[in-house]
Amino acid sequence: MITANNIQYTRVEEPFWGVPKEMPRIPDQVYRRRLEKALEKMEAGGLDFLLVYADREHYGNFDYLTGYGPRFEEALLVIGKGGRSYTLLGNECLGLCRFSRIPSEAILCQSFSLPNQPIGQHKDLEQVFRGIGISQEHRVGLVGWKLIYPVYGSAFDTEVPSFIAESVRAIVGKEQAVNATDAFIHPEYGIRVVNDAHEIAYFEYGAAYASDAAQQMLLHARTGLNEVEISQFGTHGFLPTSTFPKVLAGDRIDLGMASPTTNEVKLGDRFQVSVGLIGGLTNRRGFAAYSEQDLPEESRDFLNEMVKPYFAVVANWYEMIGIGVSCGDLYEMVETVFPKEKYGWFLNPGHLIATEEWLSSPISEGSKITLKSGMCLQMDIIPSAPPHYAAPNCEDGLAIADESLRRELREEYPDVYQRIENRRNFMIHVLNIKLKPEVLPLSNLAGLYRPFMLNRDMALVVGA
């Protein structure tokens, strides 16, 4: 077991692995198989129809089947047990259905449109559902984005907006419209938690750009610039984000989920840069400083008191990850090396990533779930710290792939695989984090942590 005593702060050259030149396109057969898996879940659950909800913030399950998400508006994918589907869209998104990756009939649903837009073709949702063929003898699954049931609540609780849920329940009754989100995102059996080579390559595209954007912001950050100015060094362009990008300095870091302002970075400020795109998030948090000498006296033991214990658990996490590993054991390792009571972390120490930054998490106390080939995970251990410290953080994502999946990824996407190999070699031979063969880093910065974030020469490694 790696401890804080094994962690060294030493010179580490900045790694540059580049970004993809072309975005992988997930093949049609993958979408056909996704639909087949959804139909299999419907049959297993005795469902006649599946209603998959989406809005701009919560579109991952919808996108998984259609290949797109709505902008501005809500959307609803209705799938019958025979495989026929209908997509309900508002005024401005109706044309998107032409690009659906599964065959689907577009239905204009103006109640999904923005306020005061034309509603001359408005139909009551209950009328729309009846027109599709939903009737009182049917059982309907409602797919939202939260894992309510079976984690808590009942099968009749749903986060799908009430104007949708109540419309279908007016037809089938409350007890025949049940929560089916778990079929998609449950960390043990959800159809989205295991990915193939095409999906991993697609996620690597986003993870690579997210890490490159964070890296460029970190390399160009300096005192005297404000948060907005630093954010403009990001290289991710207009790629869709999975979280709001963050550049925060000083006391603004306590706001958590906040966007950059013209707040100026000062020497000794707590400092954070974070970019999340489809497939991965890169987050770094520490001090805008060159060394402990730039900090107040009470903060100068930051390296020994916070950083080294934190990096020890990060290194152990990366080394433990692998096929067949118990997620309960993984949680217990984190608690043993980096106790929650002392370091203040409270979220799951790691979670699944996909279109969403947080799909769901198999890692919890006592979890019986084991890690599987095809899972994509975020190294996400978030400590809390007294205000005179910066709570250290170096989040990045990875994929788990057995030998067969690695071979397919290497053959289908050689450039992706080469970047992954470069990252693995850096983590193993420079940072001395001994990854298992099945662990594939998706981020260009995986494992690299510079706690004094203006110092681009020094970083943490595992020593003797």
Backbone torsions as a table, in degrees:
resi	resn	phi	psi	omega
1	MET	NA	130.1	178.4
2	ILE	-77.6	132.9	177.2
3	THR	-117.9	173.3	178.7
4	ALA	-58.8	-30.5	179.7
5	ASN	-66.6	-19.5	179.8
6	ASN	-87.5	-7.5	-173.9
7	ILE	-90.7	131.4	179.6
8	GLN	-118.4	146.5	176.1
9	TYR	-107.4	111.7	-168.7
10	THR	-146.4	176.3	179.9
11	ARG	-73.7	128.5	178.8
12	VAL	-137.1	122.6	179.5
13	GLU	-69.7	139.9	-179.2
14	GLU	-64.6	129.0	178.1
15	PRO	-86.0	141.8	175.4
16	PHE	-132.4	110.9	-176.7
17	TRP	-111.8	0.8	176.9
18	GLY	79.1	177.0	179.0
19	VAL	-127.0	157.6	-179.2
20	PRO	-62.5	144.2	177.0
21	LYS	-86.9	-22.4	-177.1
22	GLU	-137.2	135.2	177.4
23	MET	-76.8	123.8	177.7
24	PRO	-61.0	139.9	175.9
25	ARG	-104.9	120.6	-179.4
26	ILE	-68.3	125.7	-174.0
27	PRO	-64.9	158.5	179.8
28	ASP	-57.6	-37.8	-176.2
29	GLN	-65.1	-26.2	177.3
30	VAL	-68.1	-42.2	178.3
31	TYR	-67.3	-36.1	176.5
32	ARG	-62.6	-41.7	-179.9
33	ARG	-67.9	-36.7	176.4
34	ARG	-60.2	-44.0	178.1
35	LEU	-63.5	-40.6	178.0
36	GLU	-60.1	-41.6	179.2
37	LYS	-65.4	-38.5	176.9
38	ALA	-64.1	-40.7	178.5
39	LEU	-65.9	-37.1	176.5
40	GLU	-62.5	-41.1	177.2
41	LYS	-65.5	-37.6	176.6
42	MET	-61.6	-44.5	179.7
43	GLU	-63.4	-43.8	179.9
44	ALA	-62.9	-32.4	-179.3
45	GLY	-93.1	3.1	179.7
46	GLY	66.4	36.2	-176.4
47	LEU	-99.6	137.5	176.3
48	ASP	-92.1	-31.7	178.5
49	PHE	-138.8	150.7	175.7
50	LEU	-124.0	128.6	178.4
51	LEU	-112.0	112.7	-176.4
52	VAL	-106.2	112.3	-175.3
53	TYR	-86.8	151.1	175.2
54	ALA	-150.6	145.6	162.3
55	ASP	-141.3	-176.9	-172.5
56	ARG	-60.2	-35.2	-177.6
57	GLU	-85.0	-26.3	-171.6
58	HIS	-131.1	75.4	-174.5
59	TYR	-123.8	5.5	-172.0
60	GLY	-60.2	-43.0	-178.7
61	ASN	-69.8	-37.7	175.9
62	PHE	-64.1	-48.3	179.7
63	ASP	-61.9	-34.1	-179.5
64	TYR	-56.1	-32.5	-178.4
65	LEU	-100.6	-32.6	-174.1
66	THR	-99.1	-26.0	-177.7
67	GLY	87.0	10.1	176.6
68	TYR	-154.3	167.8	175.0
69	GLY	-130.2	156.2	-179.3
70	PRO	-74.3	152.8	171.6
71	ARG	-115.5	138.9	179.6
72	PHE	73.2	-40.8	-164.0
73	GLU	-114.1	170.8	167.9
74	GLU	-84.5	166.3	174.8
75	ALA	-149.5	159.3	-179.8
76	LEU	-145.7	125.3	174.7
77	LEU	-100.9	123.5	180.0
78	VAL	-111.6	120.8	-177.7
79	ILE	-118.1	127.6	173.5
80	GLY	-87.2	160.6	-174.9
81	LYS	-65.8	-16.6	175.9
82	GLY	-84.4	-6.8	177.3
83	GLY	104.2	-10.3	178.0
84	ARG	-72.4	140.9	-177.7
85	SER	-132.1	157.2	178.2
86	TYR	-133.5	140.9	179.0
87	THR	-119.5	116.8	179.4
88	LEU	-90.8	121.4	-175.7
89	LEU	-137.5	154.1	178.6
90	GLY	-82.8	-173.3	-174.6
91	ASN	-53.6	-47.5	-170.8
92	GLU	-87.7	-14.1	-178.4
93	CYS	-107.0	-3.3	-174.2
94	LEU	-56.8	-39.0	-178.2
95	GLY	-65.3	-19.7	-179.1
96	LEU	-63.8	-25.3	-176.7
97	CYS	-61.0	-23.0	177.0
98	ARG	-62.1	-22.8	-176.9
99	PHE	-100.3	8.2	-179.1
100	SER	-59.3	136.5	-178.9
101	ARG	-82.2	-9.1	168.7
102	ILE	-119.5	149.4	178.5
103	PRO	-59.1	130.0	-178.2
104	SER	-154.9	139.2	178.7
105	GLU	-89.7	124.8	-179.8
106	ALA	-77.9	135.9	175.6
107	ILE	-128.1	121.7	177.5
108	LEU	-70.0	123.4	179.5
109	CYS	-125.3	91.1	-171.4
110	GLN	-70.7	-13.1	173.2
111	SER	-68.9	-13.2	174.7
112	PHE	-87.6	-6.0	-174.8
113	SER	-80.1	171.4	-178.4
114	LEU	-74.1	160.0	-177.0
115	PRO	-56.3	137.0	174.7
116	ASN	70.0	8.0	173.2
117	GLN	-75.9	162.9	-178.8
118	PRO	-55.8	135.8	178.0
119	ILE	-129.9	31.1	-178.2
120	GLY	-64.5	-20.6	178.9
121	GLN	-109.3	20.5	-177.5
122	HIS	-61.3	135.5	171.5
123	LYS	-127.4	142.5	175.3
124	ASP	-61.7	138.6	-176.7
125	LEU	-59.0	-38.7	178.0
126	GLU	-59.1	-41.4	177.7
127	GLN	-62.7	-41.1	178.7
128	VAL	-62.6	-46.1	-178.8
129	PHE	-63.1	-41.1	178.2
130	ARG	-64.4	-38.3	178.4
131	GLY	-63.7	-32.2	176.9
132	ILE	-70.5	-27.7	178.6
133	GLY	121.9	4.7	176.9
134	ILE	-73.9	128.4	-179.0
135	SER	-136.3	175.4	-168.4
136	GLN	-64.3	-20.5	-179.1
137	GLU	-88.1	1.8	-175.9
138	HIS	-92.5	155.5	174.7
139	ARG	-113.4	129.8	-170.9
140	VAL	-121.7	136.7	174.9
141	GLY	-100.9	132.9	179.1
142	LEU	-105.7	122.3	-177.6
143	VAL	-113.1	115.7	176.7
144	GLY	-109.0	-121.7	-179.3
145	TRP	-143.6	-12.4	178.6
146	LYS	-97.7	150.2	176.6
147	LEU	-95.5	73.9	-180.0
148	ILE	-73.5	-70.8	178.0
149	TYR	-96.8	134.1	13.7
150	PRO	-97.3	17.2	-178.9
151	VAL	-73.7	-42.5	176.2
152	TYR	-154.1	173.6	-179.8
153	GLY	68.4	-156.5	-178.8
154	SER	-126.2	171.6	-179.7
155	ALA	-65.4	-13.9	-177.8
156	PHE	-95.1	-4.5	175.6
157	ASP	-83.0	137.2	179.6
158	THR	-148.5	147.0	174.7
159	GLU	-94.3	-3.7	172.8
160	VAL	-59.7	132.4	-175.2
161	PRO	-49.0	142.3	-172.4
162	SER	-61.6	-32.1	-178.1
163	PHE	-67.1	-21.2	174.5
164	ILE	-86.5	-51.3	-176.7
165	ALA	-60.9	-42.1	-177.8
166	GLU	-69.6	-30.0	179.1
167	SER	-67.6	-40.8	179.2
168	VAL	-76.0	-32.5	178.2
169	ARG	-71.3	-23.0	174.1
170	ALA	-64.2	-21.4	179.4
171	ILE	-94.2	-51.0	-170.2
172	VAL	-100.2	-13.5	-175.3
173	GLY	92.5	154.6	-174.7
174	LYS	-59.0	-44.6	-171.9
175	GLU	-77.3	-6.5	177.7
176	GLN	-104.2	4.7	173.3
177	ALA	-120.9	105.4	-168.1
178	VAL	-119.7	157.5	178.3
179	ASN	-71.0	124.8	-179.9
180	ALA	-124.8	17.2	-178.6
181	THR	-61.0	-32.6	-178.2
182	ASP	-60.3	-27.5	178.9
183	ALA	-60.8	-25.3	-179.2
184	PHE	-96.2	-43.6	-166.3
185	ILE	-122.5	1.4	177.6
186	HIS	-57.6	130.2	-172.3
187	PRO	-65.8	-13.1	178.2
188	GLU	-98.1	-40.8	-172.3
189	TYR	-131.5	3.0	178.8
190	GLY	-62.1	145.3	-175.1
191	ILE	-70.9	-12.5	-176.9
192	ARG	-98.5	-2.7	-170.7
193	VAL	-85.3	-15.8	178.1
194	VAL	-116.6	128.4	-174.0
195	ASN	-113.7	154.9	174.9
196	ASP	-98.3	-175.0	-175.6
197	ALA	-63.4	-38.1	179.8
198	HIS	-64.4	-41.6	-179.0
199	GLU	-69.2	-40.2	177.8
200	ILE	-63.8	-41.5	177.9
201	ALA	-62.7	-39.2	178.0
202	TYR	-64.0	-42.9	178.6
203	PHE	-68.0	-35.0	178.7
204	GLU	-62.0	-32.6	178.3
205	TYR	-58.2	-51.3	179.9
206	GLY	-67.0	-41.8	-179.1
207	ALA	-64.2	-37.7	179.2
208	ALA	-65.6	-43.8	-179.9
209	TYR	-69.8	-37.1	177.7
210	ALA	-62.0	-44.3	-179.2
211	SER	-70.6	-35.8	177.7
212	ASP	-65.6	-40.7	178.2
213	ALA	-62.3	-46.0	178.3
214	ALA	-62.5	-41.7	-179.4
215	GLN	-61.3	-44.8	-178.8
216	GLN	-66.9	-36.4	175.9
217	MET	-65.3	-41.2	179.0
218	LEU	-66.0	-40.5	-178.3
219	LEU	-68.9	-27.5	-178.2
220	HIS	-99.3	-5.8	-179.3
221	ALA	-66.3	141.1	174.4
222	ARG	-160.3	159.8	177.5
223	THR	-63.9	147.3	-178.5
224	GLY	96.7	-24.4	172.5
225	LEU	-83.6	151.3	175.0
226	ASN	-98.6	174.3	-173.6
227	GLU	-61.2	-42.0	179.5
228	VAL	-63.5	-43.1	-179.2
229	GLU	-62.4	-40.4	178.1
230	ILE	-67.1	-38.7	-179.2
231	SER	-61.5	-26.3	-177.3
232	GLN	-73.1	-7.4	173.8
233	PHE	-84.0	-7.2	178.2
234	GLY	-61.8	144.8	-174.0
235	THR	-109.6	12.5	-173.8
236	HIS	-88.2	-0.3	174.5
237	GLY	55.1	-136.3	-178.3
238	PHE	-101.9	22.8	175.8
239	LEU	-61.0	141.5	-177.2
240	PRO	-64.4	134.7	-177.7
241	THR	-90.8	151.5	173.9
242	SER	-100.4	-15.4	172.1
243	THR	-143.5	161.5	174.8
244	PHE	-67.5	127.3	176.9
245	PRO	-61.0	145.7	-176.6
246	LYS	-130.2	135.1	160.6
247	VAL	-133.6	113.2	-175.1
248	LEU	-132.0	141.5	-179.4
249	ALA	-137.2	148.8	176.3
250	GLY	66.8	-143.6	-177.6
251	ASP	-67.4	-16.7	179.4
252	ARG	-65.5	-16.7	179.1
253	ILE	-65.0	-24.7	179.8
254	ASP	-71.2	-14.2	178.2
255	LEU	-71.2	-20.4	179.2
256	GLY	73.3	-104.3	-175.1
257	MET	-82.3	76.5	-177.9
258	ALA	-130.1	154.3	178.8
259	SER	-94.3	160.1	-178.4
260	PRO	-66.1	152.7	174.8
261	THR	-130.4	-168.9	177.3
262	THR	-86.5	20.0	173.6
263	ASN	-61.4	126.0	-175.2
264	GLU	-84.5	138.4	177.9
265	VAL	-79.3	128.8	-179.9
266	LYS	-117.4	151.5	179.4
267	LEU	-58.6	128.8	-179.5
268	GLY	92.2	-3.5	176.5
269	ASP	-65.6	145.6	161.1
270	ARG	-64.9	144.9	-169.3
271	PHE	-146.6	141.6	-179.3
272	GLN	-144.8	138.7	173.0
273	VAL	-130.2	131.8	-177.5
274	SER	-147.7	131.6	176.1
275	VAL	-136.1	125.3	176.7
276	GLY	-122.0	123.2	175.9
277	LEU	-121.9	172.8	177.5
278	ILE	-55.5	119.6	178.0
279	GLY	106.7	-13.3	179.1
280	GLY	170.6	156.3	176.6
281	LEU	-126.3	138.7	171.3
282	THR	-116.0	126.4	-178.1
283	ASN	-134.0	133.3	174.8
284	ARG	-132.5	135.2	179.2
285	ARG	-141.3	134.7	178.9
286	GLY	-172.9	-138.0	178.6
287	PHE	-113.9	141.7	169.2
288	ALA	-78.6	82.7	-173.4
289	ALA	-155.3	163.9	176.4
290	TYR	-97.3	-28.8	178.4
291	SER	-163.0	177.3	178.9
292	GLU	-63.2	-19.9	-179.8
293	GLN	-68.0	-15.9	178.0
294	ASP	-87.5	0.5	-175.7
295	LEU	-105.2	159.5	172.1
296	PRO	-60.3	157.7	-176.9
297	GLU	-53.6	-42.1	-175.7
298	GLU	-68.9	-13.2	-177.8
299	SER	-103.9	-1.8	-169.7
300	ARG	-75.7	-8.9	174.0
301	ASP	-94.8	15.7	-178.4
302	PHE	-51.6	-43.1	-175.6
303	LEU	-62.1	-47.5	-176.8
304	ASN	-80.0	-36.6	-173.8
305	GLU	-80.8	-33.3	-175.0
306	MET	-119.1	-48.1	-168.2
307	VAL	-71.3	-50.0	-176.9
308	LYS	-64.7	-43.5	173.9
309	PRO	-60.0	-38.7	179.4
310	TYR	-65.1	-48.3	-177.2
311	PHE	-67.2	-27.4	175.8
312	ALA	-62.7	-44.0	-180.0
313	VAL	-71.6	-33.5	175.6
314	VAL	-60.8	-47.4	-179.6
315	ALA	-62.8	-43.5	177.5
316	ASN	-62.1	-39.5	179.4
317	TRP	-60.7	-49.6	-179.7
318	TYR	-62.2	-39.1	-177.9
319	GLU	-73.4	-27.5	-177.7
320	MET	-83.1	-30.1	-177.1
321	ILE	-55.7	135.1	178.1
322	GLY	173.4	168.7	-178.7
323	ILE	-63.4	132.4	177.0
324	GLY	84.9	-3.1	-179.6
325	VAL	-70.3	133.9	177.1
326	SER	-71.7	127.4	179.2
327	CYS	-70.5	-26.6	173.3
328	GLY	-66.7	-40.1	177.3
329	ASP	-66.7	-36.7	178.3
330	LEU	-63.3	-44.4	176.8
331	TYR	-59.8	-44.6	-178.5
332	GLU	-63.6	-37.2	176.3
333	MET	-60.9	-46.2	179.7
334	VAL	-60.8	-44.4	-179.8
335	GLU	-63.6	-35.8	-179.4
336	THR	-71.9	-45.8	-175.5
337	VAL	-78.2	-32.6	-170.5
338	PHE	-139.7	72.6	-169.0
339	PRO	-56.1	133.5	-179.6
340	LYS	-57.2	-42.3	-177.0
341	GLU	-61.7	-33.7	-178.4
342	LYS	-86.0	-39.5	-171.2
343	TYR	-106.1	-2.7	166.1
344	GLY	74.5	14.6	175.4
345	TRP	-76.4	148.1	-177.8
346	PHE	-139.4	-17.2	175.0
347	LEU	-83.3	170.5	177.4
348	ASN	-59.4	135.3	179.0
349	PRO	-80.0	65.9	-178.1
350	GLY	124.5	149.7	-178.1
351	HIS	-158.6	168.6	177.7
352	LEU	-78.9	144.9	177.7
353	ILE	-122.4	152.9	179.7
354	ALA	-162.2	-135.5	170.5
355	THR	-58.9	-39.4	174.4
356	GLU	-83.1	150.1	173.2
357	GLU	-65.8	-36.0	178.6
358	TRP	-126.9	102.3	177.7
359	LEU	-77.8	-57.2	175.2
360	SER	-172.2	178.5	-178.6
361	SER	-136.9	128.3	173.0
362	PRO	-84.8	-9.1	-170.3
363	ILE	-96.2	106.1	178.8
364	SER	-154.4	166.8	-178.2
365	GLU	-61.9	126.6	178.3
366	GLY	76.4	7.2	-177.6
367	SER	-59.7	136.0	177.5
368	LYS	-96.3	-0.7	-177.5
369	ILE	-75.4	141.2	175.2
370	THR	-111.6	151.3	-179.7
371	LEU	-72.6	142.3	-174.5
372	LYS	-124.1	152.9	172.1
373	SER	-59.6	134.9	-178.6
374	GLY	100.6	-12.0	176.9
375	MET	-74.4	144.0	171.7
376	CYS	-114.9	128.2	-171.0
377	LEU	-127.6	151.3	174.3
378	GLN	-106.9	127.4	170.0
379	MET	-75.8	104.7	-166.8
380	ASP	-140.3	74.8	175.3
381	ILE	-106.9	115.0	-170.4
382	ILE	-115.4	98.5	178.3
383	PRO	-78.4	162.9	167.5
384	SER	-106.3	160.8	-177.3
385	ALA	-151.0	151.6	171.8
386	PRO	-57.6	154.4	-173.4
387	PRO	-63.2	-17.1	177.0
388	HIS	-81.8	-5.8	172.1
389	TYR	-111.3	156.8	165.6
390	ALA	-96.0	127.0	178.6
391	ALA	-67.5	114.0	-174.2
392	PRO	-65.3	147.5	179.0
393	ASN	-158.2	134.7	174.2
394	CYS	-145.4	71.6	-177.1
395	GLU	-80.2	140.0	171.9
396	ASP	-156.6	167.7	-177.2
397	GLY	-111.6	161.7	178.7
398	LEU	-149.8	165.9	172.2
399	ALA	-117.4	154.3	174.1
400	ILE	-111.8	127.8	-175.0
401	ALA	-144.0	126.1	175.9
402	ASP	-72.6	178.9	-174.0
403	GLU	-59.6	-40.6	-179.3
404	SER	-65.4	-43.7	179.8
405	LEU	-68.3	-37.0	177.0
406	ARG	-64.2	-40.0	179.5
407	ARG	-63.2	-44.2	179.4
408	GLU	-63.7	-42.3	179.2
409	LEU	-63.4	-41.6	-179.7
410	ARG	-65.1	-40.2	-178.5
411	GLU	-75.0	-39.4	-176.3
412	GLU	-81.9	-33.3	-173.7
413	TYR	-137.2	71.2	-175.3
414	PRO	-61.0	-35.3	179.2
415	ASP	-66.9	-41.2	176.5
416	VAL	-59.6	-46.6	-175.9
417	TYR	-66.1	-35.3	178.9
418	GLN	-65.8	-40.5	176.4
419	ARG	-63.2	-40.6	178.1
420	ILE	-62.3	-44.2	178.6
421	GLU	-62.4	-39.6	177.1
422	ASN	-61.0	-42.7	179.3
423	ARG	-66.1	-42.0	178.1
424	ARG	-60.2	-47.3	-178.5
425	ASN	-61.1	-39.4	178.2
426	PHE	-63.4	-46.0	-178.8
427	MET	-65.6	-40.4	-175.6
428	ILE	-76.9	-45.5	-169.9
429	HIS	-97.1	-21.4	178.8
430	VAL	-103.0	-49.7	-179.2
431	LEU	-85.8	-11.4	179.3
432	ASN	62.4	32.4	172.6
433	ILE	-97.5	114.6	-170.0
434	LYS	-88.1	90.4	-178.8
435	LEU	-74.5	146.9	170.8
436	LYS	-73.2	157.5	-177.0
437	PRO	-57.4	-29.4	-175.4
438	GLU	-83.5	-2.6	-177.4
439	VAL	-91.9	118.8	-174.0
440	LEU	-118.7	102.8	178.5
441	PRO	-65.8	132.0	-179.6
442	LEU	-99.1	-14.9	-177.2
443	SER	-100.7	141.1	176.9
444	ASN	-67.0	-17.5	-176.7
445	LEU	-109.8	11.6	-174.6
446	ALA	-52.1	122.9	176.9
447	GLY	86.6	-16.4	-176.7
448	LEU	-82.5	122.4	179.0
449	TYR	-136.4	120.1	175.5
450	ARG	-113.0	98.8	-173.8
451	PRO	-67.0	-32.4	172.1
452	PHE	-95.0	96.9	-158.2
453	MET	-77.3	-8.6	173.4
454	LEU	-90.1	-9.1	178.3
455	ASN	-94.1	104.2	-175.5
456	ARG	-90.2	10.3	-179.4
457	ASP	-105.2	-31.7	-170.3
458	MET	-105.9	142.0	180.0
459	ALA	-153.5	173.5	179.6
460	LEU	-89.8	140.0	173.0
461	VAL	-138.1	163.5	173.4
462	VAL	-88.5	122.7	178.8
463	GLY	-106.3	-156.4	-178.1
464	ALA	-73.3	NA	NA
